[in-house]
Amino acid sequence: MMWRVRVRGIYATALTWLLAEEGFLLADVSEAIKNRLSQPFSEGPADVTVKSVDTDPDSLLIIGNPWEAGVKVEESIVGAISYANIRRGRLGLYTVVDAVSLGECRAMLPEGLEGIVQGECPPKGEAFRGYVVKDSLSREDKPVVRPGVALVGVYVTVYTPGKDYSFSEHLKEEHKREELLEAVRGKVNFSRVHARFRSNSKYGSSSEVALEAESLAAKAEALAGEEPSSTPSLVSRGEYVSIIYVPSPAKQILDSYRAQLYPTVKFHHSLKAGGFEGSTLVDYSEESIRLGYSTSDAGIAILSYIASNLKGRKINIDHRLPNGNRLTLGPFTVDSFSLSDSGITLALSRVFKTRGVLDGLDVEKRPGDYSKTIVDTSSWHIIHEYYSQEGKLLGVYANINTPPELGFKGLRYLDLHVDIVKKPGRDPEIIDIGELEKAYREELITRSLYEKAVEEARKTARKLAATYP
């Protein structure tokens, strides 16, 4: 089966090339991509959408219907970029399930999941049929279900109970909306179901869309009329959903794909994902390359420009965990920086204002104590040195993470759980490797990422032993 894929966002050029090479049909292709890629394009609707997340440009969102189409696209992307953090939906968006109410708007769902009930909450112990309106993308997340039935088609999504109709915001042409509504109005009773016209419906004829809407509405009403199972079970699978965090090494692979089609500076996708200012500098530099005034090394100049603007200022570190949680570390003062072909190295410092305990080292932290931190954007670890206010070394903490990325907002990376601590006069100790292994078992990280973290932890432990007393 040749699945049709639509790609949007800052990774579009690279991923379109990759997915075409993997044998997928390219659907709903933008004019910019058509001008860059010599490939056949499908004029039909997409089975899978891949796009960068608006609020988190370091991540890709995959939505696939049918389910196996989303799985195949994800496998192709992850196989190509190798290093990835993946959070997959446990049930699927709009998946219809039989559930048992636990009371207080909670329910037991299939696969042993506890969910939250939205809308009218059934009495405790009552079995009910519902559909997933928010999927669980981590062990900590709880899926959200609404009593009723929702069925997703190529052109239309049908809900019951419900009424009336709505249109995707991407279906903009008024005459097309009127044409589709007129065709469906005679096939679907809008007093019993709600029909939402998907963006794909612009590719369907009126008769195709009406036929699908009629079929889905009949099936939805039939499912809604059935007696739900007394035990949690899956009734009808909805859309496959996953989010892929794309760390720096994976972005560099995508940079190489893009460079085959269009002028591309070093660190293109990393800089694009870092915010509007960096993205604008990338666009300017790549236009300069296209006109023959610059080279791909302009990406290094952009990094230097960002660092020079941050020198002497305070920045934070966006410390992301494989389960999707994020911590803000800092603020750190940028003391100095240096450049190389592989990236940039920053020297950071921080003075502590409160008492506490240094994580991992189990050493008291007092007001006036301080840290020195070295961040190399080509390295898989960050070393934090902790000192008393008198200048005595208290200990060293090495964090294992994907190579950090720099933007005007600060630094960001994916933490890989495992760390190394070294107290003065003692051997380095690798800690929290069990958390790394758990993330790998739960398939939150790829095998390549897991093996790299283990290798880096061992190398860094040897480095600390040789460097510090």
C-alpha positions in Angstrom: 0.0 0.0 0.0 1.4 3.4 -1.0 0.3 5.8 1.7 -0.2 9.5 1.0 1.7 11.9 3.3 1.4 15.7 3.8 4.4 17.5 5.4 4.3 21.0 6.9 6.6 23.2 9.0 10.3 23.8 9.4 11.3 20.2 8.5 9.1 20.0 5.4 11.8 20.1 2.6 14.0 17.5 4.3 11.2 15.2 5.3 9.4 15.4 2.0 12.6 14.3 0.3 13.1 11.5 2.8 9.5 10.2 2.6 9.6 10.3 -1.2 12.8 8.2 -1.1 11.0 5.7 1.3 8.2 5.2 -1.3 5.4 7.3 0.1 3.2 9.4 -2.1 3.4 13.2 -1.5 0.1 14.8 -1.0 -1.1 18.4 -0.6 2.4 19.7 -1.4 3.2 23.4 -1.0 4.4 25.3 -4.0 7.8 25.9 -2.4 8.4 22.1 -2.1 7.1 21.5 -5.7 9.8 23.9 -7.0 12.5 22.1 -5.0 11.7 18.4 -5.5 11.4 16.5 -8.8 8.9 13.9 -7.6 5.4 12.9 -8.6 2.7 14.4 -6.4 -0.7 13.1 -5.4 -3.6 15.4 -5.9 -5.7 13.3 -3.5 -6.2 13.6 0.3 -3.4 12.7 2.8 -3.5 9.6 4.9 -0.8 11.0 7.2 0.1 14.5 8.3 3.6 15.2 9.6 4.3 18.7 10.9 6.5 20.6 13.3 4.6 21.5 16.5 3.8 25.2 16.6 4.5 25.6 20.3 7.5 23.2 20.3 9.4 23.4 16.9 12.0 20.9 18.1 9.2 18.2 17.8 7.3 16.6 15.0 3.6 15.6 15.2 2.4 12.6 13.3 -1.3 12.0 12.8 -2.3 9.0 10.7 -5.5 7.4 9.5 -5.6 4.5 9.0 -3.5 3.6 12.1 -0.9 1.5 10.2 -0.1 4.4 7.9 1.0 6.6 10.8 3.1 3.7 12.1 4.9 3.2 8.8 5.6 6.9 8.4 7.0 7.2 11.9 9.2 4.1 11.4 10.7 5.6 8.2 11.5 9.0 9.9 12.9 7.4 13.1 14.9 4.9 11.1 16.5 7.7 9.1 17.3 10.1 11.9 18.4 7.4 14.4 18.5 9.5 17.5 15.0 10.3 18.6 12.6 10.6 21.6 9.2 9.2 20.7 6.0 9.6 22.7 3.2 7.5 21.1 -0.5 7.7 21.7 -1.7 4.8 23.8 -5.1 4.5 22.3 -5.5 6.8 19.4 -7.4 10.0 18.8 -11.2 9.3 18.2 -10.7 5.7 19.1 -14.0 4.3 20.4 -13.8 2.3 23.6 -16.0 0.6 26.1 -15.1 1.8 29.6 -16.2 1.4 33.2 -16.8 4.5 35.4 -14.7 4.8 38.5 -16.7 7.7 39.7 -15.7 11.4 40.0 -15.3 11.6 36.2 -12.7 8.9 36.0 -12.9 5.6 34.1 -11.1 2.4 33.5 -10.1 2.1 29.9 -8.6 -0.7 27.7 -4.9 -1.7 28.3 -5.3 -1.0 32.0 -5.4 2.8 31.5 -7.2 5.1 33.8 -8.8 8.0 32.0 -10.6 11.2 32.6 -14.3 11.6 31.5 -15.3 14.8 29.8 -18.9 15.9 29.6 -21.6 14.0 31.4 -19.9 11.6 33.9 -21.6 8.1 34.3 -22.3 6.8 37.8 -19.6 4.7 39.5 -19.5 1.1 38.2 -21.5 1.8 35.1 -20.2 0.6 31.7 -20.4 3.1 28.9 -19.2 3.7 25.3 -17.0 6.7 24.6 -14.3 8.1 22.3 -10.9 9.5 22.9 -10.7 13.3 22.7 -7.1 13.5 24.1 -4.7 10.7 23.9 -2.1 9.7 26.5 1.4 10.5 25.2 3.3 9.4 28.3 2.9 7.2 31.4 2.0 10.3 33.4 -0.7 11.5 31.0 -4.3 10.3 31.3 -6.4 9.9 28.2 -9.6 11.9 28.1 -12.8 10.3 26.8 -16.2 11.6 26.1 -19.3 9.4 26.2 -20.6 8.7 22.7 -19.1 7.7 19.4 -16.8 9.4 16.9 -15.6 8.0 13.6 -12.9 9.4 11.4 -13.1 9.1 7.6 -11.0 10.4 4.8 -13.2 13.5 4.3 -15.5 13.7 7.3 -15.5 13.0 11.1 -18.9 12.1 12.6 -19.9 12.5 16.2 -22.9 11.2 18.1 -24.6 12.4 20.2 -24.4 15.7 18.4 -26.0 17.9 15.8 -25.3 20.3 13.0 -21.9 20.6 11.2 -18.6 22.4 11.1 -15.7 22.9 8.7 -11.9 22.6 9.1 -10.3 26.1 9.1 -8.2 24.9 6.2 -11.3 24.4 4.0 -11.5 28.1 3.1 -13.4 28.2 -0.2 -17.0 29.2 0.5 -18.4 27.7 -2.7 -16.7 24.3 -1.9 -18.2 24.4 1.6 -21.7 25.1 0.2 -21.4 22.4 -2.4 -20.3 19.8 0.2 -22.9 20.8 2.7 -25.7 20.6 0.1 -24.6 17.1 -0.9 -24.3 15.8 2.7 -27.5 17.4 4.0 -29.7 15.0 2.2 -27.7 12.0 3.5 -27.1 12.8 7.2 -29.6 13.7 9.9 -28.0 16.7 11.5 -30.4 16.5 14.5 -28.8 13.2 15.6 -25.1 13.5 14.6 -22.5 16.2 14.1 -20.4 16.1 10.9 -17.1 17.9 10.7 -15.7 18.4 7.2 -12.0 17.7 7.3 -9.5 19.7 5.2 -9.1 16.6 3.0 -12.7 17.1 1.8 -11.5 19.7 -0.6 -10.1 16.8 -2.7 -13.3 14.8 -2.7 -16.2 15.1 -5.1 -19.6 16.0 -3.5 -20.8 12.4 -4.1 -17.7 10.8 -2.5 -18.0 13.0 0.6 -21.7 12.5 0.9 -21.4 8.7 0.6 -18.7 8.6 3.3 -20.7 10.9 5.6 -23.8 8.7 5.2 -21.9 5.5 5.9 -20.1 6.9 9.0 -23.3 8.4 10.4 -25.1 5.1 10.1 -22.2 3.2 11.7 -21.8 5.7 14.5 -25.5 5.5 15.4 -25.4 1.7 15.3 -22.3 1.6 17.6 -24.0 4.2 19.9 -27.0 2.0 20.2 -25.2 -1.2 21.2 -24.9 -2.3 24.8 -21.3 -1.6 26.0 -19.1 -4.4 27.2 -18.9 -4.8 31.0 -15.1 -4.9 30.7 -12.9 -2.2 29.1 -12.3 -3.0 25.5 -11.4 -1.3 22.2 -14.4 -1.0 19.7 -13.1 1.0 16.8 -9.5 2.3 16.2 -9.1 6.0 15.5 -6.1 8.1 14.4 -2.5 7.2 15.2 -0.7 10.0 17.0 2.9 10.4 18.0 5.3 13.2 18.9 9.0 12.9 17.9 11.5 15.1 19.6 14.3 15.8 17.1 17.6 16.4 18.9 20.6 18.2 17.4 22.3 15.1 15.7 19.0 14.2 14.1 18.6 17.8 12.9 22.0 17.6 11.3 20.9 14.5 9.3 17.9 16.5 8.1 20.2 19.4 7.3 22.1 17.1 4.9 18.8 16.0 3.2 17.7 19.6 2.7 21.1 20.6 1.4 20.6 18.3 -1.6 17.6 20.4 -2.7 18.2 23.9 -1.6 20.9 26.2 -0.1 21.2 25.2 3.6 23.4 26.7 6.3 25.1 24.6 9.0 22.7 24.0 11.9 19.7 25.1 9.8 17.0 23.1 11.6 18.5 23.8 15.0 18.5 27.5 14.4 15.1 27.5 12.8 13.6 25.7 15.9 15.3 28.2 18.2 12.9 31.1 17.6 12.0 33.9 15.2 15.2 35.8 15.4 17.5 32.8 14.6 15.0 31.7 11.9 15.2 35.1 10.2 19.0 35.1 10.2 18.9 31.6 8.6 16.5 32.8 5.8 18.7 35.8 5.1 21.9 33.7 5.0 20.4 31.1 2.7 19.2 33.7 0.3 22.8 35.0 0.4 24.1 31.5 -0.5 21.6 31.3 -3.3 22.9 34.5 -4.8 26.5 33.4 -4.5 27.5 35.8 -1.7 27.9 33.3 1.1 28.5 29.6 2.0 26.9 27.1 4.4 29.4 28.2 7.0 27.2 31.2 7.6 25.5 29.0 10.2 28.6 29.2 12.4 28.5 33.0 12.0 24.9 33.0 13.2 25.9 31.0 16.3 28.7 33.5 17.0 26.2 36.4 16.6 23.8 34.8 19.1 26.5 34.1 21.6 28.0 37.6 21.3 24.5 39.0 22.1 24.2 36.7 25.1 27.6 37.4 26.6 27.4 39.0 30.0 23.7 38.3 30.2 21.7 35.6 32.0 20.2 32.7 30.2 18.2 29.5 31.2 18.6 25.9 30.1 15.5 24.1 28.8 16.1 20.6 30.3 13.7 18.2 28.6 13.1 14.7 29.8 12.1 11.7 27.6 8.6 11.5 29.1 7.9 15.0 27.8 8.4 16.9 31.1 10.5 20.0 31.0 12.5 21.8 33.7 14.1 25.3 33.5 17.6 25.4 34.9 19.3 28.7 35.9 19.7 31.5 35.4 23.3 31.2 34.3 25.6 34.1 33.3 27.3 33.7 30.0 31.0 34.6 30.8 32.7 33.8 27.5 32.4 31.7 24.3 34.6 30.2 21.6 33.9 28.9 18.1 34.9 25.8 16.1 33.6 24.2 12.9 31.5 21.8 15.0 29.8 24.4 17.0 30.3 26.7 20.0 31.5 26.4 23.6 30.1 28.5 26.3 31.4 29.2 29.8 28.6 29.8 32.2 28.5 30.6 35.9 25.9 30.8 38.7 26.0 32.1 42.3 23.6 30.4 44.7 21.5 32.5 47.0 19.8 29.9 49.2 20.8 26.9 51.2 20.2 23.4 50.0 21.8 20.2 48.8 23.6 19.7 45.5 21.7 17.1 43.6 23.5 13.8 43.2 26.5 14.9 45.2 24.6 15.1 48.5 26.8 18.1 49.5 25.5 21.1 51.3 25.0 24.3 49.3 25.3 27.6 51.0 24.6 31.2 49.9 27.6 32.5 48.0 28.7 29.1 46.7 28.9 29.0 42.9 29.1 26.8 39.9 31.1 26.9 36.7 29.6 25.2 33.7 31.0 24.3 30.3 28.6 23.8 27.4 29.9 22.4 24.1 27.2 22.2 21.5 29.0 19.3 19.8 29.3 17.3 23.1 26.9 14.7 24.7 27.6 15.9 28.2 27.7 19.1 30.2 30.0 19.4 33.2 29.0 21.5 36.2 31.8 22.3 38.8 30.6 23.4 42.2 32.7 25.6 44.5 32.3 27.1 48.0 32.4 30.8 48.2 36.0 30.5 49.3 36.9 28.7 46.0 37.1 25.2 47.3 35.9 22.5 44.9 32.8 20.8 46.4 32.2 18.3 43.6 31.6 17.8 39.9 28.4 16.8 38.2 28.3 15.7 34.6 24.9 15.6 32.9 24.5 13.2 29.9 22.3 14.8 27.3 21.9 15.3 23.5 24.3 18.0 22.2 22.9 21.3 23.4 21.3 23.8 21.0 21.7 27.5 21.3 19.2 30.2 20.5 18.4 33.8 21.7 16.2 32.3 24.4 19.0 30.1 25.8 20.1 26.5 25.6 18.0 23.4 25.2 18.6 19.6 25.0 17.1 16.2 25.8 18.3 14.9 29.1 19.2 11.2 29.0 18.7 10.5 32.7 22.2 9.0 33.4 24.7 11.3 35.2 28.2 11.1 36.7 29.1 12.6 40.1 32.6 13.1 41.5 33.5 14.2 45.0 37.0 15.4 45.8 39.2 12.4 46.6 36.7 9.8 45.4 36.2 7.9 42.1 33.4 9.1 39.7 30.1 7.4 40.2 27.5 6.7 37.4 24.0 7.3 38.7 20.4 7.0 37.5 21.2 4.6 34.7 18.1 2.7 35.8 16.0 5.7 34.6 17.7 5.5 31.2 17.0 1.8 30.9 13.4 2.4 31.9 13.0 5.0 29.2 14.4 2.5 26.6 12.2 -0.3 27.8 9.1 2.0 27.4 10.3 2.8 23.9 10.6 6.5 24.7 14.1 6.6 23.2 15.6 4.7 20.3 18.3 2.0 20.7 20.9 4.3 19.2 20.1 7.0 21.7 20.2 4.5 24.6 23.6 3.0 23.5 25.1 6.5 22.9 24.1 7.6 26.4 25.7 4.5 28.0 28.8 4.9 26.0 29.0 8.6 26.8 28.5 8.0 30.6 31.5 5.6 30.6 33.7 8.0 28.7 32.8 10.9 30.8 33.4 9.0 34.0 37.0 8.2 32.8 37.4 11.9 31.8 36.4 13.1 35.3 38.7 10.6 37.0 41.6 12.0 34.9 40.7 15.7 35.3 39.7 16.2 38.9 41.4 15.3 42.2 
